[in-house]
Amino acid sequence: MDAKSQTARSPRPQKPNYKHIHRFPLPLSVHPLPPLIPHNPLSIISVLLSYLTCLISPPRHEIYSAYFDSATSSVHVTDEKAIRALWEMGFFGKGSLSRSEPSWLEREKKRRGLLGETTSEEATGKRRVERREWKLERARKEREAIIQRLKEEAAARGGVIPQPDTAAEPMPENGITNGSADGSLDKDVSASQAEVVEETQPERIVAQEVDVHATNGSVDKSSPNGTKTVRFSPIVEEKKFISDSEITTPVPEPATSRQDTIEESLINQEHLQLSNEEAFFLVYGLGVLRVFDDTGKPIQPAASLLRLFCQHSYFPPRDPTTNVEPDDPFMLSYVVYHHFRSLGWVVRSGVKFGVDYLLYNRGPVFAHAEYAVVILPSYEHPYWAAMQEQRDRISQRQARSWWWLHCVNRVQAQVKKTLVLCFVDIPPPSTSLATISSQQDIESFLRRYKVREMTIRRWVPNRSRD
């Protein structure tokens, strides 16, 4: 049976119901109203009943806890319930021991044999193995077709009718031949040869040890084949591995008690790591998070948390008495994050693609990101062009080259994402963050920023001829 038929018969593991798991876009408890149909008077009654239900039993507004780590300048969530809620409702943060979703505990249970289900990482590995076997099978068939066509052409030139080659060299089950149609088969052949060398390597090492250290053994150099023959000493001959020895026989243990013991000793060592922009959006925008400092005191109000994040937007962190500038890196990144989150996008970090943010339509478990966002400060206000010192500072902050833009756009085109240049208009420094103390002050301060978007696509002659 070839590899393709084996992979075709093996069913893929059933995926989780992501539509049900991530049915809430944000970690908020809402009370949806039924639709109001003007020509149907019964719909008015259903709306009134919904209002009465909301007044009698209002939705519970739960607030999660997190703490700010000054060493890493990030916010951490350690409560398992809060971790699952923030990830499942809005895809906030990432696992500290995972690529994205906090799944270290599930992967550890699977590795120890305590969990029968497969994790997302294992499912990805199986798909890669199946894809590799399918490519090997395709290369084998292509090679057989090429050989058959060459035989037919040679027979046509010689005037001989080609017969089906029944005595041809049989192909191995894994699709590997002495020759290869592509580079992948050559690598597999070399890998199999390396395994043969590794299997024979211990015998060579033992032979060398006997040649040097054995006293009762000798080497016969005059063999008929012209090769060396080794006669091992009785000491070396006794050192053989016995497969049915007592050491190799596993001792049966009660599986149930061992599994219960491992589950009790297994502690979840992973926490959810939030970026400063995500944490402030949950605190200020949604009001579902409370952040504590290193001493365990809550950081309140939201203006204090805003000043703390602006202080840690530089490395090393700035002095708390330093005045915050309007083009602070945290202010620019949060304005853009709040802008796209308000539009319904799932905003994730884009550091792996060389951009600031990635925009997902529904979330990373449903589809890949559609847009890659790069934040660019814009100094359009006349205040920034009044003095030469400010103009020099602006030119330094806006220093970008066409080579940089070409590199970023090329990377996004390779991963099939649309590049979005997000320009943030910087207001003049009229209001200081030190004077902001309430929620309304933060709102009026953020309203002074304006966001402009421009999408860029790489023009490829082969794909953009029309």
C-alpha positions in Angstrom: 0.0 0.0 0.0 1.5 3.3 -1.0 1.7 6.4 1.1 -1.1 8.2 -0.7 -3.7 5.5 0.0 -2.6 5.4 3.6 -3.1 9.2 4.1 -6.3 9.1 2.1 -7.9 6.5 4.5 -6.7 8.1 7.7 -9.4 10.6 8.7 -8.4 14.0 10.0 -9.1 14.9 13.6 -12.3 16.9 14.0 -11.7 20.6 14.6 -13.2 22.4 17.5 -16.4 24.4 17.0 -14.7 27.8 16.8 -17.9 29.5 15.8 -19.4 28.6 19.2 -16.2 29.1 21.2 -15.6 32.6 19.8 -19.2 33.6 19.4 -18.7 36.9 21.4 -16.4 39.5 19.7 -15.6 41.3 23.0 -15.5 40.3 26.7 -18.7 42.1 27.4 -22.0 40.8 28.7 -24.7 42.3 26.4 -28.5 41.9 26.2 -29.4 41.9 22.4 -32.8 43.2 21.5 -35.1 41.4 19.0 -35.7 42.9 15.6 -38.4 45.6 15.4 -40.7 45.1 12.4 -42.9 48.1 11.8 -45.8 46.2 10.1 -45.8 43.5 12.8 -47.2 44.7 16.1 -46.1 41.6 17.9 -42.4 42.6 17.5 -43.1 45.7 19.7 -44.2 43.4 22.5 -41.1 41.3 22.1 -38.9 44.4 22.4 -40.8 45.6 25.5 -40.4 42.2 27.1 -36.7 42.3 26.3 -36.4 45.7 28.0 -38.2 44.4 31.1 -36.0 41.3 31.3 -32.9 43.5 31.1 -34.2 45.8 33.9 -35.1 42.9 36.2 -32.0 40.8 35.6 -29.3 43.0 34.1 -26.3 41.3 32.5 -23.4 40.7 34.8 -20.4 43.0 34.2 -17.3 41.0 35.2 -13.9 42.6 35.8 -10.7 40.6 35.3 -7.5 41.2 37.1 -3.9 41.6 35.8 -0.6 42.9 37.0 1.9 45.2 35.3 5.5 43.8 35.1 7.9 46.7 35.0 10.8 44.4 34.0 9.2 43.4 30.7 6.9 46.5 30.4 3.9 44.3 29.7 0.7 43.2 31.5 0.2 39.6 32.6 -3.0 37.7 33.4 -2.6 34.6 35.6 -6.2 33.6 36.4 -7.2 30.7 34.1 -10.8 31.9 33.8 -9.7 35.3 32.8 -7.2 33.9 30.3 -9.8 31.8 28.5 -12.3 34.7 28.6 -9.9 37.3 27.1 -8.7 34.9 24.4 -12.0 33.4 23.4 -13.8 36.8 23.4 -11.7 39.1 21.2 -8.3 37.2 20.9 -6.5 39.5 23.4 -2.9 38.7 24.3 -0.8 35.6 23.7 0.4 32.7 25.7 3.8 33.1 27.3 4.7 29.5 26.4 2.8 29.3 23.1 2.9 30.9 19.7 -0.5 32.5 20.0 -3.3 30.7 21.9 -2.4 29.7 25.5 -2.3 25.9 25.0 0.7 24.8 26.9 -1.3 22.8 29.4 -3.1 20.8 26.7 0.2 20.2 24.8 1.9 19.0 28.0 -1.0 16.6 28.8 -0.9 15.3 25.3 2.9 14.8 25.5 2.5 12.8 28.7 -0.4 10.7 27.3 -3.1 12.2 29.5 -5.2 13.7 26.8 -6.6 11.9 23.8 -7.4 15.0 21.8 -4.9 16.6 19.4 -3.7 20.1 19.8 -3.4 22.7 16.9 0.4 22.3 16.8 0.1 18.5 16.3 -2.6 18.9 13.7 -0.3 21.2 11.8 2.6 18.7 12.0 0.3 15.9 10.6 -0.8 18.0 7.7 2.9 18.8 6.9 3.7 15.1 6.9 0.8 14.2 4.7 1.7 17.0 2.3 5.3 15.7 2.1 4.2 12.2 1.4 1.8 13.4 -1.3 4.7 15.3 -3.0 6.8 12.2 -2.9 4.0 10.1 -4.5 3.5 12.8 -7.1 7.3 12.9 -7.9 7.3 9.1 -8.2 4.5 9.1 -10.7 6.0 11.9 -12.7 9.3 9.9 -12.9 7.4 6.8 -14.0 5.6 8.8 -16.7 8.9 10.3 -18.0 10.6 6.9 -18.1 7.7 5.3 -20.0 7.6 8.2 -22.5 11.4 7.9 -23.1 11.0 4.1 -23.7 8.2 4.8 -26.2 10.2 7.4 -28.0 13.2 5.1 -28.2 11.0 2.2 -29.5 9.4 4.5 -32.1 12.8 5.5 -33.4 13.9 1.9 -33.6 10.6 0.7 -35.1 9.9 -1.7 -32.2 6.4 -1.7 -30.6 6.9 -1.0 -26.9 5.7 -3.7 -24.5 4.6 -3.0 -20.9 7.6 -3.4 -18.7 6.5 -6.0 -16.1 10.0 -6.7 -14.9 10.8 -3.1 -14.1 12.5 -2.3 -10.9 9.8 -2.2 -8.2 9.4 1.1 -6.5 9.6 1.2 -2.7 6.5 2.0 -0.7 7.8 5.4 0.4 8.2 6.6 -3.2 12.0 6.9 -3.0 14.1 5.8 -6.0 17.7 5.9 -6.9 17.0 8.9 -9.0 14.7 11.8 -8.2 12.4 14.1 -10.1 13.1 16.9 -7.7 15.4 17.9 -4.9 13.2 16.5 -2.2 13.8 12.9 -3.3 17.6 13.4 -3.4 17.4 14.6 0.2 15.4 11.5 1.2 17.9 9.1 -0.5 20.8 10.8 1.2 18.9 10.6 4.5 18.4 6.8 4.1 22.0 6.4 3.2 22.9 8.3 6.4 20.8 6.0 8.4 22.6 2.9 6.9 25.9 4.5 7.8 24.7 5.2 11.4 23.6 1.6 11.7 27.0 0.3 10.7 28.9 2.9 12.6 28.8 1.1 16.0 30.4 -2.0 14.5 33.3 0.2 13.1 33.8 1.8 16.5 33.9 -1.6 18.2 36.4 -2.8 15.6 38.6 0.2 16.2 38.5 -0.3 20.0 39.5 -3.9 19.6 42.3 -3.0 17.3 43.7 -0.6 19.9 42.8 -2.1 23.3 42.1 -5.8 22.8 44.9 -8.0 23.8 43.5 -11.5 22.8 42.2 -10.3 19.5 44.1 -9.8 16.3 43.5 -8.3 12.8 44.0 -10.3 9.7 45.2 -8.0 7.0 45.6 -10.7 4.3 41.9 -11.5 3.6 41.0 -12.6 0.1 38.7 -9.6 -0.5 41.5 -7.2 0.4 39.6 -6.0 3.5 40.3 -6.2 7.1 38.8 -8.9 9.2 38.5 -8.5 13.0 38.5 -11.4 15.4 37.1 -10.1 18.6 38.4 -11.1 22.0 36.3 -13.1 24.4 35.9 -10.0 26.5 34.3 -8.1 23.7 32.2 -11.0 22.6 30.7 -11.2 26.0 29.6 -7.5 25.8 26.4 -8.1 23.8 23.0 -6.7 24.2 20.4 -9.3 25.2 17.0 -8.2 24.1 15.1 -10.4 26.6 17.0 -9.4 29.6 15.3 -8.3 32.8 16.5 -4.7 32.4 14.7 -4.1 29.2 11.4 -5.8 30.3 9.0 -3.0 31.4 7.5 -3.4 34.8 3.7 -3.1 34.5 2.3 -0.3 36.6 -1.3 0.6 37.3 -2.2 3.2 34.7 -5.0 4.7 36.5 -3.1 5.6 39.7 -0.1 6.9 37.7 -2.3 9.1 35.5 -4.1 10.6 38.5 -0.7 11.3 40.2 0.6 13.1 37.1 -2.6 15.1 36.7 -2.4 16.2 40.3 1.3 17.2 40.0 0.8 19.0 36.7 0.5 22.7 37.2 -0.3 25.2 34.5 2.9 27.3 34.2 1.6 29.6 31.4 0.0 33.0 31.7 -1.5 35.4 29.2 0.7 38.3 28.2 -1.1 41.5 27.1 0.5 44.4 25.2 0.2 47.8 26.7 -2.2 48.8 24.0 -4.5 45.8 24.6 -4.4 46.4 28.4 -5.4 50.1 28.1 -8.1 49.3 25.6 -9.6 46.8 28.1 -9.3 49.3 30.9 -10.4 52.5 29.2 -12.4 51.3 26.2 -14.3 48.4 27.7 -13.8 48.7 31.4 -13.4 44.9 32.0 -9.8 44.9 33.3 -8.1 46.1 36.5 -4.3 46.4 36.5 -2.2 46.1 39.6 1.4 47.2 40.1 4.3 45.2 41.4 3.3 45.9 45.0 -0.3 44.7 44.5 -2.0 48.1 44.5 -4.5 48.8 41.7 -3.4 51.5 39.2 -6.4 53.9 39.2 -7.7 55.9 37.5 -7.1 55.2 33.8 -5.1 58.4 33.4 -2.5 57.0 35.8 -2.2 53.9 33.7 -1.9 56.0 30.5 1.0 57.9 32.0 2.7 54.7 33.1 2.5 53.2 29.6 3.8 56.4 28.1 6.7 56.3 30.5 7.5 52.6 29.5 7.2 53.3 25.8 11.0 54.1 25.8 13.9 51.9 26.8 15.0 52.5 29.5 11.8 53.9 30.9 11.7 57.7 31.3 11.4 59.6 34.5 7.8 59.9 35.7 8.3 63.7 36.0 9.1 64.0 32.3 6.4 65.6 30.3 4.7 63.3 27.7 5.1 64.5 24.1 2.2 64.3 21.6 4.1 62.0 19.3 4.9 59.5 22.1 5.2 56.0 20.7 2.5 54.6 22.9 0.1 57.3 22.0 0.6 56.7 18.3 0.2 52.9 18.6 -2.8 53.1 20.9 -4.6 55.6 18.7 -4.3 53.2 15.7 -5.2 50.2 17.9 -8.3 51.9 19.2 -9.2 53.0 15.7 -9.2 49.6 14.2 -10.8 47.9 17.2 -13.6 50.3 17.1 -14.2 49.4 13.4 -14.6 45.7 14.4 -11.2 44.4 13.3 -9.2 41.9 15.5 -5.8 43.6 15.9 -2.7 41.5 16.6 1.0 42.2 16.7 2.7 42.2 13.3 6.3 41.9 14.4 6.9 38.6 12.6 6.1 40.4 9.3 8.0 43.6 10.0 4.9 45.7 10.5 3.1 47.2 13.6 -0.2 45.4 13.4 -2.1 42.7 11.6 -5.8 43.0 11.0 -8.0 39.9 11.1 -11.6 39.9 9.9 -12.9 37.4 12.6 -9.8 36.1 14.3 -6.6 34.1 13.7 -8.4 30.7 14.1 -10.7 31.4 11.2 -8.5 32.9 8.5 -5.2 34.6 7.9 -4.8 38.3 8.4 -5.9 40.4 5.5 -4.0 43.7 6.1 -0.7 44.7 7.5 -0.5 48.1 9.2 2.5 50.4 9.4 2.2 53.5 11.6 3.6 56.7 10.3 3.5 60.0 12.2 2.3 63.0 10.2 3.0 66.6 11.3 0.5 68.6 9.2 -0.2 71.2 11.8 1.5 74.6 11.2 2.9 74.5 14.8 5.5 71.9 13.8 6.9 74.0 11.0 7.3 77.2 13.0 10.9 76.7 14.2 13.9 75.2 12.6 14.6 73.0 15.6 11.2 71.4 15.3 11.6 71.0 11.5 14.8 69.1 12.1 13.2 66.9 14.7 10.3 66.2 12.4 12.5 65.2 9.5 14.4 62.8 11.7 11.1 61.2 12.9 9.7 60.9 9.4 12.9 59.6 7.8 11.9 56.7 5.5 13.4 55.6 2.2 11.9 54.0 -0.8 14.1 51.0 -0.2 12.4 50.5 3.2 8.9 50.8 1.6 9.8 48.4 -1.1 11.2 45.8 1.3 8.1 46.0 3.6 5.7 45.8 0.6 7.6 42.9 -0.9 7.3 40.9 2.3 3.6 41.6 2.6 3.1 40.6 -1.1 4.8 37.3 -0.4 2.5 36.4 2.5 -0.6 37.7 0.5 -1.4 40.7 2.7 -2.3 44.2 1.8 0.0 46.9 3.2 -1.8 49.8 4.9 0.1 53.0 5.6 -1.7 54.5 8.6 -0.8 58.2 9.0 -1.5 59.7 12.5 -1.8 63.5 12.5 0.1 64.8 15.6 -1.6 67.7 17.4 0.3 70.5 19.0 1.3 70.1 22.7 -1.5 72.2 24.2 -2.7 69.7 26.9 -0.3 67.8 29.1 -1.1 64.4 30.4 -0.3 65.6 33.9 -3.6 67.6 33.9 -5.7 64.6 32.8 -7.5 62.9 35.6 -10.9 61.7 34.4 -12.4 59.6 31.6 -13.7 62.6 29.8 -10.3 64.2 29.8 -8.8 61.1 28.1 -11.6 61.1 25.6 -11.0 64.8 24.7 -7.3 64.2 24.5 -7.6 61.3 22.1 -10.0 63.2 19.9 -7.2 65.5 18.9 -5.6 62.8 16.9 -6.7 62.0 13.4 -6.0 58.7 11.5 -5.7 58.5 7.7 -5.3 55.2 5.9 -3.7 54.4 2.5 -3.4 50.9 1.0 -0.5 49.9 -1.2 -0.3 46.9 -3.5 2.8 45.6 -5.2 2.5 45.8 -9.0 3.5 42.4 -10.4 3.7 42.3 -14.3 2.7 38.7 -14.5 -0.4 39.2 -12.4 -1.4 42.9 -13.2 -1.3 42.9 -17.0 -4.9 44.2 -17.4 
